[in-house]
């Protein structure tokens, strides 16, 4: 809010989306709050996937009883 970023983002994102129709680029959300929120959620899921992979590969990473039951021996 202090730098009025949304005043710059919305027209920029809208122009990019128009150009992406011709270039084949992926459109971005012109709503900055929604865009930032979605990117944060995407990042969290990447971190969760990394942690799950570590838990599946390393039995020592299964530090709680629940993790031991869920990812334990088949």
N, C-alpha and C positions, 0 to 999 in steps of 0.2 A: 504493500500500500504506500509506503514512503516514497518509492521511486516510480510509482504508477506504471508498473510493468505491464499490467493488462491492457493499458492504452496502446502499447507497442505490440504485444503478443497477438491480440485478436486480428488486427489487419494483416500482420505478417503471416500468421497461420492460415488465414483465409486465402491470401494470395498464393501461398505455397500449395494449398489444396487445389486451387484452380490449375496451377501449373502441373501438379502431379497427375492430373487427368491426362495430360499429353505425354508426360515423361514416364508414366508407369510407377511413379513413387507412391509410397503409402501415405494416405491422408493422416493428418494429426488433428486432435480435438482443439477447436479454437477457444474452448472454455478452459482457461489456464488452471483453475482449481481442479477441474475434472481430469485434465491431462496429468498434472503433478500427482494427484491421488492415484491414478491408474499406474503411473510409472513406479510409484512407491510400492503398490501392491505387487506389481510384476517383480520388483526387486526382492520383496519378502519371499515370494514363492521360489525364486532362484536360491535364496539362502536355505529355505526349508528343504528343497531338493538336494542341495549339497550335503546338508546334515543327515538326511535320510540315507543317502548313498554311503556316507561314512559309517552310519550305524549298521547298515546291512553288511558292509565289508569287514568291519572291525568289531569282533565280539566284545572287546574291552570298552567300546563306546556305549554299550548298553548298560547305562549306569543306574537305572531304576528298575524296580520289579516289573513295572508295566512294560518298559522297553524290552526287558528280558522275555516276557510272555509273548509280546507281539512279534518280535524279531528273533525269537529263540529257535531251537531245533525244530525241524519240520517233522 
